[in-house]
Amino acid sequence: MRRRHVCLLFLASVLPMPALAAGPALQPAQPSWEALLRLSTRLRALDVDGLNPGHYNIPPDARAASDPQGYTTALYAAAYAALGDLLQGRVRSLANRPDIRRDSVAMVAWQARLYSHAEPAEVIEQAALLPPGMEALRLALQASRALVAAGGWPSVPTGGGTIEPAAIDPERVPALRARIAAEDAILAATVPIDPTLYDDPLLEAVRRWQAANGLEADGRIGPATLALMNRPAQARVDQIRVAMDMRRAAPRPQPGRRIEVNIPDYRLKLLDGSRVLLDMAVIVGNPNRATPMLSVTMNTVQFNPPWGVPERNAREDLLPKFRRDPRAMIEKGFRIYQYVGGERVEVDPLTVDWASIDPKKIPYFFRQDAGDSNALGRIKFIMPNGDDIYLHDTPDRHLFSRPSRAFSSGCIRLDKPMELLDVVLEGTPGWDRAKADTVLESKQTTAVGLRRPLPVRLFYQTVTVEQAGVRIRPDIYGLDAAYARALDQRGTVAPAVAAAAPRPQTEKAASTAAVVTR
């Protein structure tokens, strides 16, 4: 049987039939032994992509001389497994985070490309760099690993209270200067007149560091700043590796308009292809009520929305407030109801003995009327999903000035809801900003279906790639550490498709190539 037919039989045994629909157009590569060794070298360098080469059972190159076909088959098994992780992300799921999902990529086409390419290492490299920003993340990973290898960054002593600008501290200010200089080239090039003085150059460097890490850039070194500063450098390496894997698992950017919310960055972007149409601050769920990662579609806008209070909010938030001052809650537009004989009946909150209500068995459900005090503000952007998550306005405008904005019960509060409204109403007959203003002024609850529904993606990445470089955000939900542990688990890495491999050219060539690498 000819070599080409043998290879096609290998492939046919493991690939779905659609992959072979092209028939004779699929050609095995018959790569040179030098090309196979380059593939081996590339697989052993998967650590540059944040992956562990030890997870992929890469055969030793010396095996090429003694068992060329076995070596080639094992090498392609490793390559197919690595290809899957590079294209779809390595972490399949995470305990307590069912919202972590892997986007499906046309794996069959990529596997066929690897199989038929004369330089399979190039296919691995193409897959590694497919998600946007990967080159910048590679460089950041390399720099962070070099920092770890050099001993990490200095820690700053935590005793002694907040370090204020202009303070003199012979122990902590030099440590602070060394810690910031480990990441700030401008400060590292500055020679202080008095190393014990918290001077202006150090203050500016601290502010830059705080801003880059999502903290209030006031220059004061309090508990929150110290906690982030004193995280081990290895944690930064893990954050970058996690970000790389999450990018691989993320849906590929699609043409047209879409909304993206990066939860730990507290930002919403409205994009048209790669062009940013709108960028605004948002408030996300607090750690106890985390905003889930979702890919959904916004299809409705509701003006002057009432708020049907979820059971958890009623139990943990509203019940204590009704116990303290039911009149104040009435003034904010809250009503309570219960079902009597199958019918909903409104109950006067002033007639309820709130102290006797069991939080686990509240007999009422709560609703807040539309109005200026309503928790949802004046506009609600509806995107149907099982978690009942939506985007909305808020009366608590002062919270947007905070650098850390994890305050909600899971939904996304918008800093610029009217600007988003202007865009999403485009193309909806009979609706424009003037009509929206009229409806808002009426105080009447009104819903409008969007003529052009918008894809919405809520995702979680603490490492972002921007024009100014790579930025690190706080891991507000503690997801990175758990994800990094999952990333390091060996697990099952060799899919069934790994059995398909081109045959080596000749055993003599294999022997020669093996000698060259020794």
Residue pairs with C-beta under 8 A, 6 or more apart in sequence:
3 28
3 30
3 503
4 27
4 28
6 503
7 28
7 115
7 500
7 501
7 502
7 503
8 20
8 26
8 28
10 499
10 500
10 501
11 19
11 20
11 26
11 28
11 112
11 115
11 500
12 20
13 499
13 500
14 496
14 497
14 498
14 499
14 500
15 108
15 111
15 112
15 497
15 500
16 108
18 108
19 26
19 108
19 109
19 111
19 112
20 26
26 112
26 116
27 116
28 115
28 116
28 502
28 503
29 115
29 116
29 117
29 118
29 120
29 502
30 118
30 502
30 503
30 505
31 39
31 117
31 118
31 119
31 120
31 502
32 118
32 505
32 509
33 64
33 504
33 505
33 509
33 510
33 512
33 513
34 513
34 516
35 118
35 119
35 120
35 121
36 64
36 71
36 72
36 75
36 120
36 504
36 513
37 61
37 64
37 513
37 516
37 517
38 119
38 121
39 75
39 79
39 120
39 121
39 124
40 58
40 59
40 61
40 75
41 121
42 121
42 124
42 125
43 53
43 56
43 58
43 75
43 78
43 79
43 82
43 124
44 53
44 58
45 53
46 52
46 53
46 56
46 82
47 53
48 138
48 141
48 142
49 86
49 128
49 134
49 138
49 244
50 137
50 141
50 240
50 241
50 242
50 244
50 245
50 487
51 82
51 85
51 86
51 90
52 488
54 490
55 81
55 490
55 491
55 493
56 78
56 81
56 82
56 493
56 494
57 74
57 77
57 78
57 81
57 493
57 494
58 74
58 75
58 78
59 70
59 71
59 74
59 75
59 78
61 71
61 513
61 514
61 517
62 514
62 518
63 70
63 71
63 74
64 71
64 72
64 504
64 510
64 511
64 513
64 514
65 510
65 511
65 514
65 515
68 504
68 507
68 510
69 503
69 504
71 504
71 510
72 501
72 502
72 503
72 504
73 499
73 501
75 501
76 114
76 115
76 120
76 498
76 500
76 501
76 502
77 494
77 498
77 499
77 501
78 494
78 498
79 114
79 120
79 124
79 498
80 111
80 114
80 494
80 495
80 497
80 498
80 500
81 493
81 494
81 495
81 498
82 124
82 493
83 107
83 110
83 111
83 114
83 123
83 124
83 127
84 107
84 495
85 245
85 248
85 493
86 124
86 127
86 128
86 130
86 248
87 105
87 107
87 110
87 127
87 130
87 248
88 102
88 103
88 104
88 105
88 107
88 248
88 249
89 102
89 245
89 246
89 248
89 249
89 250
90 245
90 248
90 487
91 100
91 245
91 249
91 483
91 486
91 487
92 102
92 491
93 100
94 100
94 479
94 482
94 483
94 486
95 482
97 479
97 482
99 292
99 293
99 294
100 249
100 293
100 483
101 249
101 293
101 295
102 249
103 249
103 250
103 251
103 252
105 252
107 497
110 123
110 127
111 497
111 500
113 123
114 120
114 123
114 124
115 500
115 501
115 502
117 123
128 134
129 135
130 248
131 244
131 247
131 248
131 250
131 252
132 247
132 253
132 465
133 247
133 465
134 244
134 247
136 465
136 469
136 470
137 240
137 243
137 244
137 247
137 463
137 465
137 470
139 470
140 240
140 463
140 470
141 237
141 240
141 241
141 244
144 233
144 236
144 237
144 240
145 237
147 153
147 182
147 233
147 236
148 233
148 234
148 237
152 232
152 233
152 234
153 178
153 179
153 182
153 183
153 233
154 175
154 178
154 179
154 182
155 175
155 179
155 229
155 230
156 163
156 172
156 175
156 176
156 179
156 221
156 226
156 229
156 230
157 171
157 172
157 175
158 226
158 230
160 169
160 172
162 220
162 221
162 222
163 169
163 172
163 173
163 176
163 198
163 220
163 221
164 198
164 220
164 221
165 198
165 203
165 219
165 220
166 197
166 198
166 199
167 173
167 197
167 198
168 194
168 196
168 197
168 198
169 196
169 198
170 196
173 195
173 196
173 197
173 198
173 202
174 195
174 196
176 198
176 202
176 206
176 221
176 229
177 187
177 192
177 195
177 202
179 229
180 187
180 202
180 205
180 206
180 209
181 187
181 188
181 205
182 188
183 209
184 205
184 208
184 209
186 201
186 205
187 201
187 202
187 205
190 201
192 199
192 201
192 202
193 199
203 219
206 219
206 221
206 225
207 217
207 218
207 219
208 217
209 229
210 216
210 217
210 218
210 219
210 225
210 403
211 217
211 403
212 471
212 472
213 228
213 472
213 473
213 474
214 264
214 265
214 266
214 403
214 404
214 473
214 474
215 224
215 225
215 228
215 403
215 404
215 474
216 402
216 403
216 404
217 403
221 229
228 474
235 480
235 481
236 472
238 480
238 481
238 484
239 462
239 463
239 472
239 475
239 480
239 484
240 463
240 470
241 484
241 487
242 462
242 463
242 479
242 480
242 483
242 484
242 487
243 461
243 462
243 463
243 464
245 483
245 487
246 459
246 460
246 461
246 483
247 461
250 459
251 295
251 457
253 271
253 273
253 274
254 455
255 273
256 272
256 273
257 270
257 271
257 272
257 277
257 423
257 452
257 454
257 455
258 270
258 271
258 454
258 455
258 456
258 457
259 268
259 269
259 270
259 271
259 298
259 391
259 454
259 455
259 456
259 457
260 268
260 269
260 271
260 456
260 457
260 459
261 267
261 268
261 269
261 282
261 284
261 412
261 456
261 457
261 458
261 459
262 459
262 460
262 461
262 464
262 473
263 284
263 285
263 291
263 293
263 458
263 459
263 460
263 476
263 477
264 284
264 460
264 461
264 462
264 473
264 474
264 475
264 476
264 477
265 461
265 462
265 464
265 473
266 281
266 282
266 283
266 284
266 404
266 405
266 406
267 279
267 280
267 281
267 282
268 278
268 279
268 280
268 281
268 282
268 391
268 412
268 414
268 420
269 276
269 278
269 279
270 276
270 277
270 278
270 279
270 420
270 423
271 277
277 423
278 416
278 419
278 420
278 423
280 414
280 415
280 416
280 419
280 420
281 400
281 405
281 415
282 405
282 412
282 413
282 414
282 415
283 394
283 399
283 400
283 405
283 406
283 407
283 408
283 412
283 413
284 291
284 405
284 406
284 407
284 408
284 412
284 476
285 291
285 406
285 408
285 409
285 410
285 411
286 406
286 407
286 408
286 409
287 406
287 476
287 477
287 478
289 312
289 408
289 409
289 410
290 410
290 477
291 389
291 408
291 410
291 411
291 412
291 458
292 387
292 389
292 410
292 458
293 458
293 459
293 460
294 383
294 385
294 387
294 389
294 456
294 457
294 458
295 455
295 456
295 457
295 458
296 383
296 384
296 385
296 389
296 455
296 456
297 383
297 384
297 453
297 454
297 455
297 456
298 381
298 382
298 383
298 391
298 424
298 450
298 453
298 454
298 455
298 456
299 382
299 383
299 384
299 449
299 450
299 453
300 381
300 382
300 447
300 448
300 449
300 450
301 379
301 380
301 381
301 382
301 421
301 424
301 425
301 447
301 448
301 450
302 379
302 380
302 381
302 382
302 445
302 446
302 447
303 378
303 379
303 436
303 439
303 440
303 444
303 445
303 446
303 447
303 448
304 370
304 371
304 378
304 439
304 440
304 442
304 443
304 444
304 445
304 446
305 370
305 374
305 376
305 379
305 380
305 392
305 445
306 367
306 368
306 369
306 370
306 374
306 445
307 367
307 368
307 374
307 375
307 376
308 365
308 366
308 367
309 318
309 365
309 366
309 367
309 368
310 388
310 409
311 362
311 365
312 409
313 409
314 362
314 364
314 365
314 366
315 359
315 360
315 362
316 359
317 409
318 329
318 334
318 366
319 354
319 357
319 359
319 362
321 328
321 329
322 329
322 334
322 349
322 352
322 354
323 354
323 355
323 357
326 349
326 350
326 352
326 354
327 350
329 349
330 349
330 350
331 373
332 368
332 373
333 368
333 369
333 370
333 371
333 373
333 374
334 349
334 366
334 367
334 368
334 369
335 346
335 349
335 366
335 367
335 368
335 369
336 346
336 347
336 349
336 352
336 364
336 365
336 366
336 367
337 344
337 345
337 346
337 347
337 364
337 365
337 366
337 367
338 344
338 345
338 347
338 363
338 364
338 365
339 345
347 364
352 364
357 363
368 374
368 375
370 443
370 445
371 443
372 395
373 395
374 395
375 394
375 395
376 392
376 393
376 394
377 392
377 393
377 394
377 395
377 413
377 417
378 393
378 417
378 440
379 392
379 393
379 417
379 418
379 421
379 440
380 390
380 391
380 392
380 393
381 390
381 391
381 392
381 414
381 417
381 420
381 424
382 390
382 447
383 389
383 390
383 391
383 456
387 410
389 410
389 411
389 412
389 458
390 411
390 412
391 411
391 412
391 413
391 414
391 417
391 420
391 456
392 411
392 412
392 413
392 414
392 417
393 413
393 414
393 417
394 413
394 414
396 407
396 413
399 405
399 407
399 413
400 415
404 474
404 476
406 476
407 413
412 458
414 420
418 433
421 433
421 436
422 433
424 450
424 452
424 454
425 431
425 432
425 433
425 436
425 448
425 450
426 452
427 451
427 452
428 448
428 449
428 450
428 451
428 452
429 451
431 448
439 446
460 477
460 479
461 473
462 472
462 473
462 474
462 475
462 480
463 470
463 471
463 472
463 473
464 470
464 471
464 473
465 471
475 481
504 510
